[in-house]
Amino acid sequence: MRNPTTLMSCATGVLLTVFIGTIAAGSSRLTLDECEAFSLVAAFCIVPAFTGCVMELYVMAEERERGAYITLVEAGVSVGEIAVAKWLAATLATLITQAVACLLLGFVASEVAVMLALALVGIQPLLLAGLACGLTAREQMSSSLLAVPLTAAAVAPILAFMSQAVRAVTWFWPLGSGAELLRAAGGMQPVVPVPLLVGIVVLWIVIAAVLVGSSGRRFARELAVERDRLG
């Protein structure tokens, strides 16, 4: 969290969420319940993209360029331990930033607690995908390219409030089902039954975890090659 990039990304996530949520509160197109759900979904989708994924993608690429991971491996730290530590840090930072954004938007503690409970699981498809990309990126330039699809996948469910056509496409995206679960928790009708939404979230988590495993093995091989070259 001492990394300036991480601190800036956390602040950006909060500011964007509060800005968009404030605009939605004054919209005549949304009912009061829809405005509240929109703000919660904004926090659910924007913050992991600008906080967790930045920690896993940009910061990991920066640390790799500096040779930090070779130093860690030589000190006896495994690639699995590096990956788990980054994932835990990204999850914790995302949840804290989401809580701050929701409180600034005026939600009470009980509402924030429900949102965070859903987010703890619901954001994992994106964070695990971000971790897989972080293990893949060799430098910050390549991390910028990988960030584009992650950001698009993250923010797309927010647009579902503006168009049923968009909602029909995004509800099964990595964060789309979680966004629909937030709607359901607020008393709104989800696009499909809740058990199906839960199943899709679990499916995305499994897919993303498989990607992390594959990326981690490649990461370990590349670090071994770099160690041999430097040694």
ZADOGU-487237 format. One line per field, with one value per residue (C-alpha): residue number from 0; x, y, z. Coordinates in nm, 3 decimals. Example, Ala and Ser with C-alpha at 12.3 -4.5 7.8 and 13.67 -1.06 7.14 Angstrom:
num 0|1
X 1.230|1.367
Y -0.450|-0.106
Z 0.780|0.714
//
This chain:
num 0|1|2|3|4|5|6|7|8|9|10|11|12|13|14|15|16|17|18|19|20|21|22|23|24|25|26|27|28|29|30|31|32|33|34|35|36|37|38|39|40|41|42|43|44|45|46|47|48|49|50|51|52|53|54|55|56|57|58|59|60|61|62|63|64|65|66|67|68|69|70|71|72|73|74|75|76|77|78|79|80|81|82|83|84|85|86|87|88|89|90|91|92|93|94|95|96|97|98|99|100|101|102|103|104|105|106|107|108|109|110|111|112|113|114|115|116|117|118|119|120|121|122|123|124|125|126|127|128|129|130|131|132|133|134|135|136|137|138|139|140|141|142|143|144|145|146|147|148|149|150|151|152|153|154|155|156|157|158|159|160|161|162|163|164|165|166|167|168|169|170|171|172|173|174|175|176|177|178|179|180|181|182|183|184|185|186|187|188|189|190|191|192|193|194|195|196|197|198|199|200|201|202|203|204|205|206|207|208|209|210|211|212|213|214|215|216|217|218|219|220|221|222|223|224|225|226|227|228|229|230
X 0.000|0.303|0.341|0.228|0.057|-0.151|-0.250|-0.347|-0.553|-0.741|-0.819|-0.928|-1.162|-1.327|-1.356|-1.501|-1.751|-1.868|-1.884|-2.090|-2.310|-2.380|-2.479|-2.713|-2.880|-2.995|-3.114|-3.483|-3.445|-3.387|-3.614|-3.483|-3.420|-3.248|-3.027|-2.914|-2.853|-2.664|-2.431|-2.363|-2.297|-2.065|-1.860|-1.875|-1.743|-1.521|-1.315|-1.173|-1.074|-0.894|-0.760|-0.721|-0.631|-0.382|-0.206|-0.193|-0.115|0.078|0.254|0.353|0.486|0.685|0.827|0.918|1.105|1.306|1.397|1.210|1.070|1.406|1.530|1.230|1.268|1.638|1.539|1.318|0.978|0.774|0.579|0.263|0.335|0.396|0.066|-0.136|0.014|-0.074|-0.426|-0.488|-0.353|-0.566|-0.879|-0.826|-0.746|-1.051|-1.290|-1.156|-1.182|-1.536|-1.636|-1.496|-1.676|-2.009|-1.986|-1.909|-2.217|-2.427|-2.499|-2.545|-2.314|-2.561|-2.597|-2.220|-2.179|-2.417|-2.241|-1.897|-2.019|-2.134|-1.824|-1.587|-1.691|-1.836|-1.519|-1.297|-1.345|-1.198|-0.924|-0.814|-0.810|-0.605|-0.365|-0.329|-0.249|-0.004|0.180|0.189|0.300|0.675|0.687|0.455|0.392|0.237|0.038|-0.134|-0.259|-0.388|-0.568|-0.804|-1.017|-1.013|-1.147|-1.409|-1.532|-1.547|-1.745|-1.984|-2.245|-2.288|-2.425|-2.698|-2.894|-2.919|-3.035|-3.210|-3.031|-2.696|-2.820|-2.918|-2.556|-2.361|-2.543|-2.328|-1.998|-1.738|-1.890|-2.234|-2.381|-2.248|-2.410|-2.740|-2.705|-2.665|-2.990|-3.161|-3.024|-3.182|-3.523|-3.508|-3.586|-3.272|-3.256|-3.243|-3.301|-3.051|-2.921|-2.821|-2.640|-2.449|-2.355|-2.220|-2.009|-1.863|-1.799|-1.609|-1.403|-1.307|-1.215|-1.008|-0.836|-0.735|-0.587|-0.394|-0.253|-0.143|0.005|0.181|0.354|0.470|0.583|0.791|0.958|1.041|1.188|1.402|1.533|1.609|1.792|2.004|2.083|2.187|2.370
Y 0.000|0.230|0.220|0.559|0.382|0.176|0.475|0.674|0.387|0.349|0.721|0.709|0.419|0.607|0.935|0.773|0.571|0.870|1.090|0.842|0.754|1.121|1.181|0.879|1.011|1.317|1.125|1.129|0.807|0.594|0.528|0.568|0.193|0.190|0.485|0.303|-0.018|0.175|0.329|-0.009|-0.171|0.117|0.050|-0.323|-0.288|0.022|-0.029|-0.377|-0.256|0.053|-0.090|-0.467|-0.513|-0.226|-0.390|-0.721|-0.596|-0.268|-0.316|-0.674|-0.569|-0.289|-0.522|-0.779|-0.521|-0.431|-0.796|-0.812|-1.160|-1.312|-1.180|-1.328|-1.668|-1.676|-1.602|-1.912|-1.760|-1.974|-1.845|-1.971|-1.764|-1.455|-1.507|-1.568|-1.262|-1.040|-1.183|-1.133|-0.777|-0.694|-0.840|-0.656|-0.323|-0.356|-0.429|-0.139|0.099|-0.020|0.039|0.393|0.471|0.337|0.530|0.851|0.786|0.781|0.412|0.290|0.030|-0.257|-0.185|-0.163|-0.494|-0.672|-0.523|-0.628|-0.981|-1.020|-0.846|-1.076|-1.357|-1.163|-0.969|-1.277|-1.356|-1.016|-1.021|-1.372|-1.271|-0.966|-1.191|-1.418|-1.112|-0.986|-1.318|-1.294|-0.931|-0.896|-0.516|-0.221|-0.169|-0.514|-0.464|-0.163|-0.380|-0.646|-0.381|-0.290|-0.609|-0.624|-0.271|-0.326|-0.644|-0.467|-0.156|-0.309|-0.419|-0.055|0.026|-0.236|0.024|0.236|-0.032|-0.367|-0.469|-0.414|-0.596|-0.896|-0.923|-0.831|-1.025|-1.334|-1.142|-1.191|-0.918|-0.914|-1.192|-1.030|-0.703|-0.885|-1.039|-0.688|-0.591|-0.892|-0.808|-0.464|-0.613|-0.569|-0.842|-1.010|-1.097|-1.472|-1.678|-1.622|-1.985|-1.952|-1.626|-1.791|-2.080|-1.844|-1.659|-1.991|-2.094|-1.771|-1.819|-2.171|-2.050|-1.761|-1.991|-2.226|-1.929|-1.830|-2.182|-2.185|-1.833|-1.921|-2.221|-2.011|-1.738|-1.992|-2.120|-1.768|-1.676|-1.991|-1.892|-1.539|-1.674|-1.903|-1.617|-1.386|-1.659
Z 0.000|0.027|-0.350|-0.494|-0.786|-0.545|-0.334|-0.643|-0.781|-0.451|-0.448|-0.812|-0.741|-0.456|-0.647|-0.959|-0.759|-0.557|-0.866|-1.068|-0.770|-0.703|-1.064|-1.055|-0.738|-0.930|-1.237|-1.324|-1.524|-1.214|-0.919|-0.564|-0.535|-0.873|-0.771|-0.458|-0.650|-0.918|-0.659|-0.498|-0.834|-0.925|-0.610|-0.678|-1.034|-1.045|-0.730|-0.808|-1.155|-1.025|-0.700|-0.694|-1.060|-1.048|-0.753|-0.933|-1.282|-1.288|-0.955|-1.032|-1.373|-1.210|-0.945|-1.208|-1.414|-1.105|-1.041|-0.711|-0.774|-0.857|-0.524|-0.344|-0.511|-0.425|-0.066|-0.063|-0.141|-0.381|-0.679|-0.511|-0.202|-0.416|-0.599|-0.282|-0.113|-0.411|-0.427|-0.056|-0.067|-0.371|-0.210|0.118|-0.050|-0.275|0.012|0.221|-0.075|-0.151|0.210|0.203|-0.124|0.003|0.330|0.140|-0.073|0.244|0.287|0.645|0.798|0.753|0.381|0.341|0.526|0.288|-0.012|0.117|0.196|-0.164|-0.299|-0.108|-0.343|-0.636|-0.722|-0.728|-1.100|-1.186|-0.921|-1.014|-1.382|-1.284|-1.096|-1.399|-1.611|-1.348|-1.359|-1.738|-1.785|-1.822|-1.820|-1.759|-2.132|-2.170|-1.851|-2.008|-2.293|-2.055|-1.847|-2.133|-2.136|-1.756|-1.725|-1.996|-1.828|-1.492|-1.584|-1.840|-1.579|-1.472|-1.816|-1.767|-1.570|-1.884|-2.127|-2.100|-2.417|-2.245|-1.935|-2.146|-2.257|-1.942|-1.669|-1.730|-1.754|-1.476|-1.255|-1.415|-1.203|-0.887|-0.990|-1.038|-0.691|-0.551|-0.724|-0.569|-0.224|-0.261|-0.335|-0.714|-0.964|-1.101|-1.469|-1.391|-1.072|-0.791|-0.783|-1.148|-1.074|-0.788|-1.015|-1.280|-1.022|-0.907|-1.267|-1.339|-1.022|-1.133|-1.484|-1.345|-1.093|-1.374|-1.560|-1.247|-1.218|-1.581|-1.558|-1.232|-1.386|-1.681|-1.440|-1.244|-1.563|-1.679|-1.340|-1.352|-1.695|-1.572|-1.267|-1.485|-1.721|-1.438|-1.253
//
